[in-house]
Amino acid sequence: MDQSTYEAAVERYFAAWNAPDADTRAKAVAAAWTEDGSYTDPLADVRGHEQLVAAITAAREQFPGHEFRQTGGVDGNHDIARFTWDLVNSADGTSPAAGSDVVTLAADGRIASVKGFLDRLPGAA
């Protein structure tokens, strides 16, 4: 895999997390993840498009008016890529959460798994 494959996968990942409605979100998840793709972080452990959409929807409902933004570049090798992100309030630019994710890509460039790490949480000092 080359750098453009990693970057395209991460772009689709953020499109799924930032999709504004259920229909767009479902389509974005299908474009970003394999059918049995997974997402695991300290707060979630889900597999498959339906569970992925539900987890993303729950996060968006918990933080209305926020969007996930990539910070820095994408670092990749073989079928693995890593990147960092901030959850940003679109109105005032504040960021209650941040993290880093490691993704494993399938041969078609879609995500097979995500291992997420939360570096900053709301209310944490």
C-alpha positions in Angstrom: 0.0 0.0 0.0 1.1 3.5 -0.7 0.6 6.8 1.1 -2.4 7.8 -1.0 -4.2 4.6 0.1 -3.6 5.4 3.8 -4.8 9.0 3.3 -7.9 8.0 1.4 -8.9 5.5 4.1 -8.5 8.1 6.8 -10.5 10.7 4.7 -13.3 8.2 4.4 -13.1 7.4 8.1 -13.6 11.1 9.0 -16.4 11.4 6.5 -18.2 8.6 8.4 -17.7 10.2 11.8 -18.8 13.6 10.5 -21.8 12.5 8.4 -24.7 14.8 9.2 -27.6 12.3 9.0 -28.3 8.6 9.3 -28.5 7.8 5.6 -25.3 9.6 4.8 -23.6 8.0 7.8 -24.6 4.5 6.7 -23.3 5.1 3.2 -20.1 6.6 4.6 -19.5 3.7 7.0 -20.0 1.2 4.1 -17.4 3.2 2.0 -14.9 3.3 4.9 -15.2 -0.1 6.6 -15.4 -3.7 5.4 -18.6 -5.5 6.1 -17.2 -7.1 9.3 -15.0 -4.1 10.1 -14.5 -3.2 13.8 -13.9 -0.2 16.0 -12.5 -0.6 19.5 -11.6 2.1 22.0 -12.0 2.4 25.8 -15.7 3.3 25.4 -16.8 1.0 22.5 -16.2 -2.3 21.0 -18.3 -2.8 17.9 -18.3 -4.8 14.7 -20.2 -4.6 11.4 -21.8 -1.7 9.7 -24.9 -1.5 11.8 -23.0 -1.4 15.1 -20.5 1.1 13.7 -23.3 3.4 12.6 -24.9 3.1 16.0 -21.6 3.9 17.8 -20.9 6.9 15.6 -24.5 8.2 16.0 -24.2 7.9 19.8 -21.0 9.9 19.8 -22.6 12.6 17.6 -25.6 12.8 19.8 -23.4 13.2 22.9 -21.5 16.0 21.2 -23.9 18.0 19.0 -22.3 20.8 17.0 -18.9 19.1 17.1 -16.9 17.5 14.3 -13.9 15.2 14.3 -10.8 16.7 12.7 -7.6 15.1 11.8 -4.5 16.6 13.4 -1.2 16.0 11.7 -0.5 13.6 8.9 -1.1 9.9 8.4 1.7 7.5 9.1 1.4 4.1 7.4 3.3 0.9 6.6 2.2 -2.4 5.2 -1.6 -2.5 5.9 -1.5 -0.3 9.0 -1.9 3.4 9.5 -2.1 5.8 12.4 -3.3 9.3 12.9 -4.4 11.8 15.5 -7.7 13.7 15.9 -9.5 16.4 17.9 -13.2 16.6 18.5 -13.9 20.3 17.9 -16.9 22.5 18.6 -17.8 24.1 15.3 -19.2 27.2 17.0 -16.3 28.2 19.3 -13.4 25.9 18.3 -13.0 24.3 21.8 -12.0 20.7 21.8 -13.3 18.5 24.7 -11.6 15.3 23.4 -8.7 14.2 21.4 -7.1 10.9 20.5 -5.1 8.7 18.2 -6.2 5.7 16.1 -4.5 2.8 14.5 -6.3 1.2 11.5 -5.7 -2.0 9.7 -6.7 -1.9 6.1 -8.1 -4.7 3.9 -6.8 -5.3 0.4 -9.4 -3.0 -1.1 -8.2 -0.1 1.1 -11.2 -0.1 3.4 -10.8 -0.4 7.1 -10.8 -3.8 8.7 -10.2 -2.6 12.2 -9.7 0.5 14.3 -7.9 0.6 17.6 -8.7 3.9 19.2 -6.9 5.7 22.1 -8.5 8.6 24.0 -5.7 11.1 24.8 -8.1 13.7 26.3 -11.6 13.3 27.6 -14.2 15.9 28.6 -13.8 17.0 32.2 -10.3 15.4 32.5 -7.7 17.6 34.0 
